Amino acid sequence: MKGVYSSPDSLLQREAQQSIFPDNAYGVDSGGDPVDIPNLSFEQFAEFHAKFYHPANSRIFFAGDDDVAKRLDIMDEYLNDFDASPESKPGSTIQWQKKNYKEPKKVRHPYPVSDKGEDAEPDTHLTMVNWLMNDEVMTPMEEITVTVLDHLLMGTTSSILRKTLMESGLGDAITGGGLSDELLQATFSVGLKGVKPDNVDKVEELVVEILKKVAEEGFTDDAIASSMNTIEFQMREFNTGSFPKGLSLMLGSMQQWIYDRNPTEALKFEEPLAELKDSIAKDGSKIFQDMIKDFLLENSHRTTVEMFPSKTLEEEQLKDEKDRLSKIKESMKAEDLQSVIDKTAQLKKLQASEDSPEARATIPSLDLADLKREVTEYPIEVTENESNTGVTVVRHELGSTSGIAYANLAVDLSGISLEDVPLLPLLTRIMMETGAGEYDSVALSRRIGTHTGGVSVSSMISGVNQEGVEEGTVTSGEHFVSKLLIAGKSTSDKTDELFSIFNLILKEANLDSKSKIIEMLREAKTSKESSIQGSGHATANSRIGSRYSVIGYLNEKMSGISSLDTVKALLDQAENDFPALLARLENMRNTILDQSTCRDGMILDITGDAQVFEKIKSSTDNFLTNLPGDSDGSKLQNFYSEDHPWAVAAKKEMADAAPLEDEGFIVPTQVSYVGKGGRLYDTGEKVSGSTSVISKFLGTGYMWDNVRVMGGAYGGFCLFNDRNGVFSFLSYRDPNLDKTIDVYDGAADALLASAKDMETDEDALATAIIGAIGDMDGALSPDQKGSLQFKRWLTRESPEQRQRFRDEVLNTKASDFKDFAERLKSLKEPSSAVVSSKAAFESAKAAGKEFKLVEIV
């Protein structure tokens, strides 16, 4: 929980929720405030659990085609063990928070920052305006209207409230996501981060001013059409990605069900959507203008929360905690202290003990015989030089995609210089957010929203199987493809528009929007700083990966901790020498769209059903013909047999920029994010599918028990990359640092012990295998099926290799665990990356673990 009290963003959200819910359960911390937890007795804890975590207070949901009678038998078997608990349900009823503020309130709280001395950048504030929107049940019509209204105000970078705030110059990045409707009552929050003290009050004034303007003038017809199409497309497509649809339906129904309302009402949208369309057809924007007035402007239950920086807060909190614990200790008798010590030792012993085979046998589970042995392959048809255009087209014809075409245009990036690779995140964002050709940013956003289900631009670096090298072996990391990806989806009758937008942003994106680019870079800087502080495990993992492979190094340059320095330098260049930055961006685009070679590096990947492919044929042909480049131009290098152009230069850089050393990144925080990794396999070594079983087993067993349960961290993971042979340990919101590294160092011995146990415990081995297969067999949406098969083809991974890998997973033996443990015991070139506080690093140094320290935030 302490991580929540360190991140400025998390602190802001906490204070905002507590400020608008002073009278009900939402005004307190769901996980408990660490300051108050020592006051909680075990008896109170047990009583609370028995009352509120009772089946009488549960909702039971099934999804699938299994037998209903068997479901009821399973339920009966569990529920029979419990007596009635008449107090559970009424005791957990959430009381409505009345909108009872006579006038808006202001709240100020500190957040921790480091003292970097006189050369530090000025500390900034965060401020957010919050409304409690309703104190009675919304109608289905109101629910769908407020969803569309939120999109109109905040849904895209061109939405009026979001856009005006960002262009105001009052702050660096948006905070608050607009509408939140997951609780009993809906809230609306919006504000800015990176606000100078003199501008704090101006943020609230501007938010209210924008809302007043919209309430008076309304939204334009094209803005409404764009938001309506976007929301309707999402509802009709119901694309849950790899998230099981049954689980998504359950969560959707819970929005009403947990408040004792009809569970299916939240899933129905046809009737209220039709009602909203009728209202718009009759009165245009009026319904949205009325809602802004009723729920926001004329609603005085509003708070403005300001978070201000404090260089002493972290130290004060640590001192306060030590003082409180010291007083508690001083008030205890010797026998009381000994009792605590004995109970702690007993707890540690219980936490460290393994569940017995008999206990594990009581948990329902699959058997190995229930698992599918064959890899699922998805359709793929590849046509090189389609219709003599020079472009390769990859098609995935699925049974049904509900009339939707999913398209990805991949464009080669290998011609740009390594020096410009860190600019790719900026370039891809510019392509979406500054407008293109005759369209300004707002017009382009609305065109995308009106005619498609969404368009995005990103970059991808993906390792490939080298020609002449056996599949399944660790690679040197010098063979990879680098692509610019323009992705989108539309109904089959709108693919002309979709492909036209692809072509427009590829060729004519406005690169010379100085003010917008400065705005993007300021936001990127603030977001990266927040990410390092709130998601330090990702930062640590990226940094570790940068030391062992070229691809890891390149990805870290674009999105890791080193990219923060890049963004700062680009921001300085944009503000003081924009023509130089513009020249770099224009050169990158010209290189990517080189007339002679660009079509040879282009791939159009499409997923759809038979009817979709038939309907979009002419659109596809026109698109391919109108793409930039010569249809019979020069050929690019063979990336499957030759080193990528970036690889040689990157390897030279890595020695200085990504040395094999233990690094510590200092941020104001009460928790740590601890990473350690190294080479488990060398280049050329064969990697068995059993490694996925064992790394999963370590993460859900040893790491869970020792880092989370006994160590108190919010999460503990381990990751193995079978392409580059690198294994890493990570922790999330961890109260420990040096002790966690000790846990990592003990993993090999623990795994050896588990390997020995598995020689006689077939059930434990089977459970580990089933867990790994579960990760491999997640449900996929139509676009994900096409995307997965496309990536398999792009990396030149054969179906035979996929089947070999799955067979090795299913045939994992206890001896594989032993072999893995021996490798882990002699992990090569180990190094650590840790995000934590100065105090934690000082404590770790005293314990014999020293890091090269860098102060970040």
C-alpha positions in Angstrom: 0.0 0.0 0.0 2.9 2.4 0.7 3.5 2.9 -3.0 0.1 4.6 -3.2 1.3 7.2 -0.7 4.5 8.0 -2.6 3.3 8.6 -6.2 2.0 12.1 -6.7 -0.6 10.8 -9.1 -1.9 8.2 -6.7 -1.9 10.7 -3.8 -3.9 13.1 -5.9 -6.5 10.5 -6.8 -6.8 9.4 -3.2 -7.3 12.9 -1.9 -9.8 13.7 -4.7 -11.9 10.7 -3.9 -11.9 11.3 -0.2 -12.8 15.0 -0.8 -16.0 14.2 -2.7 -17.1 11.3 -0.6 -16.8 12.6 2.9 -19.8 10.6 4.3 -19.6 7.1 2.9 -17.2 4.1 2.4 -15.6 5.7 -0.7 -14.0 8.3 1.6 -11.7 5.8 3.2 -8.8 3.7 1.8 -10.0 0.3 0.5 -6.7 -1.3 1.5 -6.2 0.5 4.8 -4.0 3.5 5.6 -0.6 2.3 6.7 -0.7 4.9 9.5 -3.8 3.3 11.0 -3.1 -0.4 10.3 -1.1 -0.8 13.5 -4.2 0.1 15.4 -6.2 -2.8 13.9 -6.5 -5.8 16.1 -6.5 -9.4 14.8 -10.0 -9.8 16.3 -11.3 -6.8 14.4 -9.7 -8.1 11.2 -11.1 -11.6 11.6 -14.6 -10.3 12.4 -14.6 -8.0 9.4 -13.5 -10.8 7.1 -16.1 -13.3 8.5 -18.9 -10.7 8.0 -18.2 -9.2 4.7 -16.3 -12.0 2.9 -19.2 -14.4 3.5 -21.0 -16.2 0.6 -24.2 -14.4 1.6 -22.5 -11.3 0.3 -21.2 -12.8 -2.9 -22.3 -12.8 -6.6 -21.7 -16.1 -8.5 -21.3 -16.0 -12.2 -20.8 -18.8 -14.8 -19.9 -18.5 -18.4 -19.6 -21.3 -20.9 -21.6 -24.3 -22.3 -21.2 -26.6 -19.3 -24.1 -28.4 -17.7 -26.3 -26.1 -15.5 -27.1 -28.9 -13.1 -23.4 -29.6 -12.6 -22.8 -25.9 -11.9 -25.4 -26.0 -9.2 -23.8 -29.1 -7.7 -20.4 -27.4 -7.5 -22.0 -24.3 -5.9 -23.8 -26.5 -3.4 -20.7 -28.3 -2.4 -19.0 -25.1 -1.4 -21.9 -23.1 0.1 -23.1 -26.0 2.3 -20.1 -25.4 4.6 -21.5 -22.0 5.6 -24.3 -20.9 7.9 -26.6 -18.0 7.2 -25.2 -14.6 7.8 -28.1 -12.1 7.8 -25.8 -9.2 8.7 -23.4 -9.6 5.7 -25.5 -8.0 3.0 -27.1 -5.1 4.8 -23.8 -4.3 6.5 -22.0 -3.9 3.2 -24.6 -1.7 1.5 -22.9 1.4 0.2 -24.8 4.5 1.4 -25.5 7.2 -1.2 -23.3 10.3 -0.8 -25.6 13.2 -1.0 -24.5 16.2 -3.1 -24.6 18.4 0.0 -21.9 21.0 -0.5 -23.3 24.5 -0.5 -20.3 25.7 -2.4 -17.2 24.1 -4.0 -14.3 23.2 -1.7 -10.5 23.5 -2.0 -8.1 21.0 -0.6 -4.3 21.2 -0.3 -1.9 18.3 0.4 1.9 17.9 0.1 3.6 15.3 -2.1 7.3 14.2 -1.7 10.1 15.5 -4.0 13.8 15.2 -3.8 16.1 18.0 -2.8 18.4 18.4 -5.8 19.9 21.7 -4.8 20.1 25.0 -6.6 20.5 23.4 -10.1 17.2 21.5 -9.9 14.2 22.4 -12.1 11.5 24.3 -10.2 9.1 22.1 -8.4 5.6 22.1 -9.7 2.1 21.5 -8.4 -0.7 19.1 -9.4 -4.3 20.3 -9.4 -7.6 18.6 -10.2 -11.2 19.6 -10.3 -13.7 16.9 -9.2 -17.5 16.6 -9.2 -19.8 14.0 -7.7 -22.2 13.8 -10.6 -25.3 12.1 -9.2 -26.9 11.1 -5.9 -29.6 9.0 -7.4 -29.7 6.1 -9.9 -29.0 7.2 -13.5 -31.4 6.0 -16.2 -29.9 3.8 -19.0 -30.3 6.8 -21.3 -28.4 9.1 -18.9 -25.6 6.5 -18.5 -25.0 6.2 -22.3 -25.3 10.0 -22.7 -22.7 10.7 -20.0 -20.4 8.2 -21.7 -20.6 10.1 -25.0 -20.3 13.4 -23.3 -17.1 12.3 -21.6 -15.7 11.3 -25.0 -16.7 14.7 -26.4 -14.9 16.5 -23.6 -11.9 14.2 -22.9 -11.9 11.2 -25.3 -9.1 12.2 -27.7 -6.3 14.7 -27.7 -8.6 16.9 -29.9 -11.6 16.8 -27.5 -12.4 20.3 -26.4 -11.7 20.1 -22.6 -8.5 18.1 -22.9 -7.2 20.1 -25.9 -7.9 23.5 -24.4 -6.3 22.6 -21.1 -3.2 21.2 -22.8 -2.9 24.3 -25.1 -3.3 26.7 -22.2 0.3 26.4 -21.1 -0.8 26.2 -17.5 0.6 22.7 -17.0 2.5 19.9 -18.7 0.1 17.0 -18.7 -3.5 16.1 -18.1 -4.4 14.4 -14.9 -7.8 12.9 -14.1 -9.5 10.7 -16.6 -12.8 12.6 -16.9 -15.7 10.3 -16.2 -15.4 7.4 -13.6 -18.6 5.3 -13.4 -17.3 2.1 -11.7 -18.6 3.1 -8.3 -22.2 3.5 -7.1 -22.0 7.1 -8.1 -20.3 8.7 -11.1 -17.6 11.2 -10.7 -15.8 13.5 -13.1 -12.3 14.7 -12.6 -9.8 16.7 -14.7 -6.8 18.8 -14.1 -3.1 19.4 -14.9 0.3 18.2 -13.7 3.4 20.3 -13.9 1.6 23.5 -12.8 3.6 26.5 -11.6 2.3 27.9 -8.2 1.0 31.1 -9.7 -1.2 29.1 -12.2 -2.9 26.7 -9.7 -6.1 28.8 -9.4 -6.2 29.5 -13.1 -6.6 25.7 -13.9 -9.9 25.5 -12.0 -11.0 28.8 -13.6 -10.2 27.5 -17.1 -12.0 24.2 -16.6 -15.2 26.0 -15.5 -14.8 28.5 -18.3 -14.6 25.8 -20.9 -17.6 24.0 -19.6 -19.6 27.2 -19.5 -18.7 27.9 -23.2 -19.7 24.4 -24.3 -22.9 24.6 -22.3 -23.8 27.8 -24.1 -22.6 27.0 -27.6 -22.9 23.2 -27.7 -20.9 20.7 -29.7 -20.7 20.8 -33.5 -22.5 18.1 -35.5 -19.2 16.6 -36.7 -17.9 16.3 -33.1 -21.1 14.6 -32.0 -21.0 12.2 -35.0 -17.4 11.3 -34.4 -18.0 10.5 -30.7 -21.2 8.7 -31.3 -19.6 6.5 -33.9 -16.6 5.8 -31.7 -18.7 4.7 -28.7 -21.2 2.7 -30.8 -18.4 0.9 -32.7 -16.9 -0.1 -29.4 -20.2 -1.4 -28.0 -21.1 -3.4 -31.1 -17.6 -4.8 -31.7 -17.3 -5.8 -28.0 -13.6 -6.4 -28.5 -12.1 -7.6 -25.2 -8.7 -8.5 -26.6 -7.2 -11.4 -24.8 -9.5 -10.8 -21.9 -12.2 -13.6 -21.8 -15.5 -12.4 -23.1 -17.3 -14.3 -20.2 -15.2 -12.4 -17.7 -15.9 -9.1 -19.5 -19.7 -9.8 -19.4 -19.4 -10.6 -15.7 -17.6 -7.3 -14.9 -20.0 -5.4 -17.0 -23.0 -6.9 -15.2 -21.4 -6.2 -11.8 -21.7 -2.5 -12.5 -25.4 -2.9 -11.6 -25.5 -6.2 -9.8 -23.4 -5.4 -6.8 -25.8 -2.6 -6.0 -28.7 -5.1 -6.1 -30.0 -3.9 -9.5 -30.7 -5.9 -12.6 -27.3 -7.5 -13.7 -28.2 -7.5 -17.4 -29.3 -3.9 -17.6 -25.7 -2.7 -17.8 -25.1 -4.9 -20.9 -28.0 -3.6 -22.9 -27.4 -0.6 -25.1 -29.7 -0.8 -28.1 -32.7 1.0 -26.6 -30.9 3.8 -24.8 -28.6 4.3 -27.8 -31.6 4.7 -30.1 -33.2 7.1 -27.6 -30.0 9.2 -27.6 -29.9 9.2 -31.4 -33.5 10.4 -31.6 -32.7 13.2 -29.1 -29.7 14.3 -31.2 -31.7 14.2 -34.4 -34.4 16.3 -32.8 -32.4 18.8 -30.7 -28.8 18.4 -31.8 -26.4 19.1 -28.9 -29.0 20.2 -26.4 -29.0 16.9 -24.4 -25.2 17.2 -23.8 -25.5 20.9 -22.9 -28.2 20.2 -20.4 -26.2 17.4 -18.9 -23.1 19.7 -18.4 -25.4 22.2 -16.7 -27.2 19.7 -14.5 -24.3 17.4 -13.5 -21.4 19.9 -13.5 -21.9 23.6 -13.7 -25.0 23.8 -11.4 -23.6 21.2 -9.1 -21.8 22.7 -6.1 -20.6 19.3 -4.8 -17.2 20.0 -6.3 -13.7 20.0 -5.0 -10.4 21.3 -6.3 -7.4 19.3 -4.9 -4.0 20.9 -5.1 -0.8 18.8 -4.4 2.2 20.9 -3.6 5.8 19.7 -3.4 7.6 19.1 -0.1 11.3 18.3 0.2 10.9 17.2 3.8 7.7 15.1 3.6 9.5 11.7 3.0 11.8 12.3 5.9 9.0 13.5 8.1 6.9 10.4 7.3 9.8 8.1 8.1 10.5 9.8 11.4 6.8 9.8 12.3 6.6 6.0 11.6 9.7 5.3 13.7 8.5 7.5 16.5 5.0 5.8 16.6 6.5 2.3 16.5 9.0 3.3 19.2 6.3 4.5 21.5 4.3 1.4 20.9 7.4 -0.7 21.8 8.1 1.4 24.9 4.6 0.9 26.2 4.9 -2.9 25.9 6.0 -5.2 28.7 8.8 -7.7 28.2 6.4 -10.6 27.9 4.3 -8.7 25.4 7.4 -8.1 23.2 8.4 -11.7 23.4 4.8 -12.7 22.5 5.1 -10.5 19.3 8.4 -12.0 18.5 7.1 -15.5 18.9 4.0 -14.9 16.9 6.0 -13.3 14.1 8.3 -16.3 14.0 5.3 -18.6 13.9 3.7 -16.5 11.1 7.0 -16.7 9.1 7.0 -20.4 9.6 3.4 -20.8 8.4 4.1 -18.6 5.4 7.1 -20.6 4.4 5.5 -23.9 4.8 4.3 -25.8 1.7 0.7 -26.9 1.3 0.3 -30.6 1.7 -0.5 -32.7 -1.4 -3.8 -33.6 0.4 -4.7 -29.9 0.7 -3.8 -29.1 -2.9 -5.9 -32.1 -4.0 -9.0 -30.3 -2.6 -8.7 -27.6 -5.3 -10.5 -28.4 -8.5 -8.1 -28.4 -11.5 -7.6 -29.6 -15.0 -5.7 -32.7 -15.8 -2.9 -32.9 -18.3 -5.2 -35.1 -20.4 -7.6 -32.2 -20.6 -5.1 -30.0 -22.4 -5.0 -29.6 -26.2 -1.7 -30.9 -27.5 -1.7 -29.1 -30.9 -0.8 -25.5 -31.4 -3.6 -23.4 -32.7 -2.8 -22.0 -36.1 -4.7 -19.2 -37.7 -5.2 -18.6 -41.5 -2.6 -16.8 -43.4 -2.1 -16.1 -47.1 0.9 -14.1 -48.3 1.1 -12.4 -51.7 4.4 -10.7 -52.6 4.3 -7.8 -55.1 0.5 -7.8 -55.1 -0.9 -6.7 -58.4 2.6 -5.6 -59.4 2.6 -2.8 -56.8 5.8 -3.9 -55.1 3.9 -4.3 -51.8 3.5 -7.6 -49.9 -0.1 -8.3 -48.7 -0.8 -10.7 -45.9 -4.4 -11.9 -45.4 -6.1 -13.8 -42.5 -9.6 -15.0 -43.5 -11.5 -15.9 -40.3 -14.9 -17.4 -39.9 -16.5 -14.1 -38.9 -15.3 -10.7 -38.0 -18.8 -9.2 -37.8 -18.3 -7.2 -41.0 -15.1 -5.4 -39.7 -11.8 -5.2 -41.5 -8.7 -5.0 -39.4 -5.7 -3.5 -41.2 -2.0 -2.9 -40.4 0.4 -1.1 -42.7 4.0 -1.9 -41.9 6.7 0.4 -43.3 10.4 -0.3 -43.0 12.5 2.0 -40.7 16.0 0.6 -41.2 17.1 3.6 -43.3 17.0 6.1 -40.5 20.1 6.6 -38.4 20.6 5.1 -34.9 20.9 8.7 -33.6 17.3 9.3 -34.7 15.8 6.1 -33.3 14.9 7.8 -29.9 12.7 10.2 -31.9 10.4 7.5 -33.2 7.9 7.8 -30.2 7.7 11.5 -31.0 7.3 11.0 -34.7 4.5 8.4 -34.3 2.6 10.7 -32.0 3.0 13.6 -34.3 1.4 11.5 -37.1 -1.7 11.1 -35.0 -2.0 14.4 -33.2 -1.0 17.4 -35.3 -3.2 16.9 -38.3 -2.3 16.0 -41.9 -2.7 17.7 -45.3 -5.7 20.0 -45.3 -6.9 18.6 -41.9 -5.9 20.2 -38.7 -5.7 18.1 -35.5 -9.3 18.4 -34.7 -10.6 17.7 -38.2 -8.4 14.7 -38.5 -9.4 13.3 -35.2 -13.1 13.7 -36.1 -12.6 12.1 -39.5 -11.1 9.1 -37.8 -13.8 8.9 -35.2 -16.6 9.3 -37.7 -15.6 6.8 -40.3 -13.5 4.1 -38.4 -13.2 2.2 -35.2 -9.9 3.8 -34.5 -6.4 4.4 -36.0 -3.0 4.3 -34.3 0.6 4.7 -35.2 3.5 2.9 -33.4 7.0 1.6 -34.1 8.0 -2.1 -33.7 11.4 -3.8 -33.4 11.1 -7.5 -33.5 13.8 -10.2 -33.5 13.7 -12.7 -36.3 15.0 -16.2 -36.9 18.2 -16.0 -38.8 18.5 -18.0 -42.0 20.7 -21.1 -41.5 20.3 -21.1 -37.7 18.3 -23.7 -35.9 15.0 -22.4 -34.6 14.6 -22.3 -30.8 18.2 -21.2 -30.1 19.3 -18.0 -28.4 20.2 -15.3 -31.0 22.9 -12.7 -31.0 20.2 -10.0 -31.3 21.6 -8.5 -34.5 18.9 -9.8 -36.8 15.6 -8.0 -36.5 13.0 -6.1 -38.5 12.1 -2.5 -37.7 8.7 -1.2 -38.8 6.4 1.8 -38.5 2.9 0.4 -38.0 -0.2 2.2 -38.9 -3.1 0.2 -37.6 -6.9 0.7 -37.9 -10.3 -0.9 -38.2 -13.5 -0.1 -39.9 -16.7 -1.7 -41.2 -16.1 -3.1 -44.7 -18.1 -0.3 -46.4 -15.7 2.3 -44.8 -12.4 0.9 -45.8 -11.9 3.5 -48.5 -11.9 6.1 -45.7 -9.7 3.9 -43.5 -7.0 3.5 -46.2 -7.3 7.1 -47.2 -6.5 8.1 -43.6 -3.5 5.7 -43.6 -2.1 7.3 -46.7 -2.8 10.8 -45.5 -1.0 10.5 -42.1 1.9 8.5 -43.7 2.7 11.1 -46.3 1.3 14.4 -45.1 1.3 14.5 -41.3 2.1 18.1 -40.1 5.6 18.0 -38.7 5.9 21.7 -38.3 3.4 22.3 -35.5 5.9 23.8 -33.1 3.5 24.6 -30.2 1.9 21.2 -30.4 5.2 19.4 -30.4 6.4 21.4 -27.4 3.2 20.5 -25.7 3.7 16.8 -26.5 7.3 16.8 -25.2 6.3 18.5 -21.9 3.6 16.0 -21.4 6.0 13.1 -22.3 8.6 14.4 -19.7 6.0 14.6 -17.0 4.5 11.2 -17.9 7.9 9.5 -17.9 8.8 10.9 -14.5 5.4 9.7 -13.1 5.9 6.3 -14.7 9.4 5.8 -13.1 7.9 6.7 -9.7 4.7 4.6 -10.0 5.8 1.8 -12.3 9.4 1.4 -11.4 9.4 -2.4 -12.0 8.9 -1.7 -15.8 11.7 0.9 -15.7 14.0 -1.6 -13.9 13.2 -4.4 -16.3 13.8 -2.2 -19.4 17.1 -1.1 -18.0 18.2 -4.7 -17.3 17.2 -5.8 -20.8 19.3 -2.9 -22.4 22.5 -4.5 -21.1 22.3 -7.8 -22.8 20.8 -7.4 -26.3 20.7 -4.9 -29.1 16.9 -5.0 -29.2 16.6 -4.5 -25.5 19.0 -1.5 -25.8 17.0 0.1 -28.6 13.7 -0.3 -26.8 15.2 1.2 -23.7 16.5 4.2 -25.7 12.9 4.8 -27.0 10.9 4.2 -23.8 13.1 3.4 -20.9 14.8 5.6 -18.3 17.3 7.0 -20.7 14.5 8.3 -22.9 13.8 10.8 -20.2 17.1 12.6 -21.0 16.2 12.4 -24.7 12.8 14.0 -24.1 14.4 16.8 -22.1 17.0 17.4 -24.8 14.3 17.4 -27.5 12.2 19.8 -25.5 15.1 22.2 -25.2 15.7 21.9 -29.0 12.0 22.4 -29.8 11.9 25.6 -27.6 15.2 27.1 -28.7 16.0 25.7 -32.2 12.8 24.3 -33.6 14.1 24.4 -37.3 16.8 21.9 -36.3 14.3 19.5 -34.8 12.0 19.9 -37.8 14.8 19.1 -40.1 15.5 15.9 -38.3 11.8 14.9 -38.4 11.5 15.7 -42.1 14.7 13.8 -42.8 13.3 10.8 -41.0 10.1 10.8 -43.0 11.9 11.3 -46.3 14.1 8.4 -45.4 11.2 6.1 -44.5 9.4 7.0 -47.7 12.5 6.8 -49.9 11.0 6.6 -53.5 13.3 3.7 -54.5 13.1 1.3 -51.6 10.0 2.1 -49.5 7.5 -0.3 -51.2 9.9 -3.2 -50.9 9.7 -2.7 -47.1 5.9 -2.3 -47.0 3.5 -5.0 -45.8 -0.3 -4.6 -45.7 -1.7 -7.1 -43.2 -5.5 -7.5 -43.2 -7.8 -9.7 -41.1 -11.5 -10.2 -42.0 -14.0 -12.8 -43.1 -14.8 -13.9 -46.6 -17.5 -11.3 -47.1 -15.2 -8.5 -45.8 -12.4 -9.5 -48.2 -14.8 -9.5 -51.1 -16.2 -6.0 -50.3 -12.8 -4.4 -49.7 -11.0 -5.7 -52.7 -11.3 -2.5 -54.8 -10.4 -0.4 -51.8 -7.3 -2.5 -51.2 -6.2 -2.3 -54.8 -6.6 1.5 -54.8 -4.7 1.9 -51.6 -1.8 -0.2 -52.8 -1.6 1.8 -56.1 -1.6 5.2 -54.3 1.1 4.4 -51.7 4.3 6.3 -52.1 7.3 4.8 -53.8 8.2 3.0 -57.0 6.5 -0.3 -57.6 9.6 -1.7 -59.3 12.1 0.0 -57.0 15.3 -1.3 -55.4 15.3 -4.1 -52.8 16.2 -3.7 -49.2 18.7 -5.9 -47.5 17.7 -9.4 -46.3 17.1 -8.9 -42.6 17.0 -12.7 -42.1 20.6 -13.2 -43.2 22.3 -9.8 -42.7 22.8 -7.8 -39.5 20.4 -4.9 -39.2 22.0 -1.5 -39.9 21.4 -0.3 -36.4 23.0 -3.3 -34.7 26.7 -2.5 -35.3 26.5 1.1 -34.0 24.2 0.0 -31.1 26.7 -2.6 -29.9 29.4 0.1 -29.8 27.2 2.4 -27.8 26.1 -0.3 -25.3 29.5 -0.6 -23.7 29.3 3.0 -22.4 25.5 3.6 -22.3 24.4 0.2 -20.8 27.3 -1.1 -18.7 26.9 -4.3 -16.7 26.7 -2.7 -13.3 24.2 -2.4 -10.5 22.3 0.9 -10.9 20.0 2.6 -8.4 17.6 5.3 -9.5 16.5 7.6 -6.7 12.9 8.9 -6.5 10.8 10.2 -3.6 9.1 7.0 -2.5 8.4 4.8 0.5 8.7 1.6 -1.6 11.2 0.0 -3.9 11.1 -1.6 -7.3 13.9 -4.2 -7.3 15.2 -5.8 -10.5 18.0 -8.3 -11.0 18.9 -10.3 -14.2 21.5 -12.0 -16.2 22.2 -14.5 -19.0 20.7 -17.9 -18.4 21.5 -19.1 -21.9 24.3 -18.1 -24.2 24.0 -17.3 -27.9 23.5 -20.5 -30.0 22.2 -22.6 -27.1 18.9 -24.4 -27.6 16.1 -23.3 -25.3 13.4 -25.9 -24.3 9.7 -25.1 -23.9 10.1 -26.4 -20.3 11.7 -23.0 -19.4 8.3 -21.3 -19.7 6.9 -23.9 -17.2 9.7 -23.3 -14.7 9.8 -19.5 -14.9 6.0 -19.4 -14.4 6.4 -21.8 -11.5 9.0 -19.6 -9.9 6.9 -16.5 -10.3 3.7 -17.9 -8.9 5.4 -20.0 -6.2 8.7 -19.0 -4.7 8.5 -15.3 -5.7 4.9 -15.0 -4.5 5.6 -16.6 -1.2 8.9 -14.8 -0.5 8.5 -11.4 -2.1 4.8 -10.8 -1.6 3.5 -12.9 1.2 6.5 -12.8 3.5 8.3 -9.8 2.1 5.2 -7.6 2.0 5.6 -6.4 -1.6 2.6 -5.7 -3.8 4.0 -8.1 -6.4 6.9 -10.3 -7.3 7.7 -11.6 -10.8 10.3 -13.4 -12.9 10.6 -13.2 -16.6 12.6 -15.2 -19.1 13.2 -14.2 -22.7 13.8 -17.3 -24.7 15.0 -15.4 -27.7 18.0 -13.6 -26.0 18.4 -16.0 -23.0 18.0 -13.3 -20.4 16.3 -14.1 -17.1 15.2 -11.3 -14.6 13.6 -11.0 -11.2 11.3 -8.0 -10.4 9.3 -6.7 -7.5 6.6 -4.1 -7.3 5.9 -1.7 -4.5 8.4 -3.5 -2.3 9.1 -2.4 1.3 12.4 -4.2 1.1 15.5 -3.8 -1.1 18.6 -5.7 0.0 16.4 -8.5 1.5 14.6 -8.9 -1.8 17.9 -9.3 -3.7 18.7 -12.0 -1.1 15.4 -13.7 -2.0 16.4 -13.6 -5.7 19.8 -15.1 -4.9 18.1 -17.9 -3.0 15.8 -18.9 -5.9 18.2 -21.5 -7.4 18.4 -23.5 -4.2 14.6 -23.3 -3.7 14.1 -24.5 -7.3 16.5 -27.4 -6.7 14.4 -28.4 -3.7 11.3 -28.2 -5.7 12.8 -30.3 -8.5 13.6 -33.0 -5.9 10.0 -32.9 -4.6 8.6 -33.2 -8.1 10.3 -36.5 -8.7 7.7 -38.0 -6.4 4.9 -35.4 -6.7 3.3 -35.8 -10.1 0.4 -33.5 -9.3 2.6 -30.6 -8.5 4.5 -31.0 -11.8 1.2 -31.3 -13.7 -0.1 -28.1 -12.0 3.0 -26.2 -13.1 2.6 -27.4 -16.7 -1.1 -26.5 -16.8 -0.2 -23.0 -15.5 2.2 -22.4 -18.4 -0.3 -23.8 -21.0 -2.9 -21.4 -19.6 -0.7 -18.5 -20.5 -0.2 -19.8 -24.0 -3.9 -20.5 -24.7 -5.6 -17.2 -23.8 -8.7 -16.2 -25.7 -8.0 -14.0 -28.7 -10.1 -11.5 -30.5 -10.2 -11.6 -34.3 -7.7 -8.8 -34.7 -5.4 -10.5 -32.2 -5.5 -13.8 -34.1 -4.5 -12.0 -37.3 -1.8 -10.0 -35.5 -0.3 -13.1 -33.9 -0.1 -15.0 -37.1 1.3 -12.0 -38.9 4.1 -11.7 -36.3 4.8 -15.5 -36.5 5.3 -15.0 -40.3 7.3 -11.8 -39.9 9.8 -13.4 -37.5 9.9 -16.5 -39.7 8.8 -18.8 -36.9 7.7 -22.2 -38.4 4.6 -24.1 -37.3 6.9 -27.1 -36.6 8.9 -25.0 -34.1 5.8 -23.9 -32.3 4.6 -27.5 -32.0 8.0 -28.6 -30.7 7.9 -25.9 -28.1 4.4 -26.9 -27.0 5.4 -30.5 -26.8 8.4 -29.6 -24.6 6.1 -27.7 -22.3 3.7 -30.6 -22.0 6.5 -33.1 -21.5 8.4 -31.1 -18.8 10.0 -33.3 -16.2 11.5 -32.8 -12.8 15.0 -33.1 -14.3 14.2 -29.9 -16.4 13.6 -28.0 -13.1 17.0 -29.2 -11.8 18.8 -28.2 -15.0 17.2 -24.7 -14.9 18.1 -24.4 -11.2 21.8 -25.2 -12.0 21.8 -22.5 -14.7 20.2 -20.0 -12.4 22.8 -20.8 -9.7 25.5 -19.7 -12.2 23.7 -16.8 -13.8 26.1 -15.1 -16.1 26.9 -11.4 -16.0 24.3 -10.6 -13.4 23.3 -7.0 -12.7 20.6 -5.1 -10.9 18.4 -2.1 -11.6 16.5 -0.6 -8.7 14.1 2.3 -8.3 13.9 3.4 -4.7 14.5 6.2 -2.2 17.8 7.6 -1.0 17.2 6.2 2.5 16.6 2.7 1.1 19.8 2.8 -0.9 21.7 3.9 2.2 20.3 1.0 4.1 21.2 -1.4 1.3 24.7 -0.1 1.3 25.0 -0.8 5.0 23.9 -4.4 4.3 26.7 -4.7 1.7 24.7 -4.0 -1.5 26.0 -0.9 -3.3 24.6 0.7 -6.4 25.7 3.4 -8.8 23.1 6.0 -7.9 21.3 8.4 -10.2 18.8 11.0 -8.9 15.8 11.0 -11.2 12.8 12.9 -9.7 
